[in-house]
Amino acid sequence: MNKLCAAIFYIFSSLVVQHQLYAQETTDENLDSLINSYLLDEVIITGKKDLVNKQSKVLSSIDDYLESNNAINMMKRGAYAAEPLLNGMASERSVITIDGMRIYGACTDKMDPITSYVEITNLSKANIQSGQSGSCHGGTIAGSIDLVRQHSTCDNSGFKGMLFSGLESNNFQKIVGTKLSYSGSKFFSDIDFTFRDANNYKAGGKEKIPYSQFTKYNLSTTQGWKINLRHSLTASVIYDRATDVGYPALPMDVSLAEAVISSLAYSFTNISPHIFNWDTKVYYNHVKHIMDDSKRPDVPIRMDMPGQTNTAGLYSMLQGSKDKHTWKANISGHFNKSFADMTMYPNNPGEKEMYMLTWPGVHTYYTGIFGEDKIRWNDNWNTVASIGTAMHYDAVKNDFGLNSLQIFYPELKQGKSRWLKNAGISSTYIKGILIQNFGLAYAERAPSVSEGYGFYLFNSFDRYDYVGNPFLKNEKSIELNLATTLVFSKFNIKGQINYFRIYDYIIGVPQKNLIPMTIGAEGVKTYQQFKNAHLFNAQLVMSYDLLDYLQLSGNVVYRLGKIEKQDLPQIQPLTYNAKLKFEKNDYLAEIQIEGAAKQSQYGQNFGESPAQKYTILNATLAKQFNISMQHQLIVKTGVENILDKNYSTFSDWNKIPRMGRNFFLNLIWRF
Ligand SMILES: [Cu+2]
């Protein structure tokens, strides 16, 4: 019992309290199973061991994995690269990193969120931190998502590998890939490759969704050297390339989305009895994005809209403990260049081409420090306190771009610096079956590149051209959260609410005196700030073990967003999900129902129409074949949207319907 209490204490202190799981090697596997059994969904695990039990569809997209977390919704503009919304907020309010690295998407229309540059097969977990607690690598209001990749260790386990393949009936998606690793006593090497290719998908009732195809290649490699017992080096490269990606909800597609993400990390462990880790990483990444409208038959004007970003950065983190305290301190910095332009080619060859800088060579410099202390007062109480501050400087480096923006803002200077601050405290009380957590936090963020300096970026949701506003103040938020968990032997229930009061909320406001550039646009919006906005998130999660091998679980999520008495757009209505899971020997079977109520509160004043209610059914069957000690075959098969329902959710851009009935087969051979 004491052990169990200690385990629960540990998990909750590291998870529920601040939604944090330190990425320490030692915590991984045991914790994974415990986390699963307590239904804590802040961290999604895709560990390589017993993968078969972890997820119903092993080779699903990262988007599907993230979406299974209650704090996240995926804004879909097609079948590929959905944008994660965290705590009901779009991606400019969160920080998304890969292994702690800052990466800037290169699309002015958010077609390439950071989550699109990794593959599920090389992911070990997603650390999702809610609100201010995600401020370690950047200023955030909604929180952070860190995609942590798998890598080997120098454990002398030799050569291991995996071959996988998948097929989906609806859009004829083919997935093939391999993963090879070698581990010696001084050296390890991992390489994995995944290829996906899909045709157009069909929504329920066989409705064809044109321009929803995609092709993606992902290559990822990590090499590690153990210099001696306490010092090690790790080098890593990801190359991701998507071609011919259709975005049915947008007026344009993508001919190329490419990222090269590289890093070198140095780790020093067991420095002193009170300092156990010092991790330092330098990184560089380049993202390239080319939009394409050549396959669309009737566009009023042909456009070229390429974009690219370059980011270089570093972080250095110390972790230690003394007596009641477990602490970490992080210093991080990055430099980013974002550049995008647009050339319009009039259909009449006599007319002149038009050229604009949509991201006018914006340079961003960020340096921040963040510290956190977890204090275990006694067996019942613990507190996590964190504080951080950062300097953020951005500048328009292109003179043509600067001159263009000065048309709207004559007093605009080239650069602007900001000072960002954050602090939070939360406490957990554990007694018997009860775990009670509450927290209070303050955070700030700087406007994004588009919000600050975007130039005539067309938004196909409200059909306005958007012009950035370099004079925006920092957006600020006060966050309150409360979670109650009851753990019985066969039954767990957790209720959680959080409330964000956001000051100087940034949103586009129509400017009647400005004329749009995009043909057919409603008008021009510039980013302005509202005194305050409110976001309320609530969720209820429960699970019940009917029998040793049969589990019933479910959850309900609801959000509410208001800005001065108006409803905010793209806020999740009441959504529910229930699952019956059978798990015995090497078999796993699942049947799941998910759905949403009609969206009664929606952003009417922001061009939004309400999402309709829906219910869909899914089923999965999986079996692991242990062929020999070294060889295993995992077979997963299932049907999604069994009833072939035609539906779209609140987070489907322009209400583009989601996929209809889909049969899938995943095969994994491990050796
Ligand atoms: Cu794009």
Residues whose N, C-alpha, C, O or C-beta is under 5 A from the ligand:
A	BS01	CU	C107 T108 D109 M111 M291
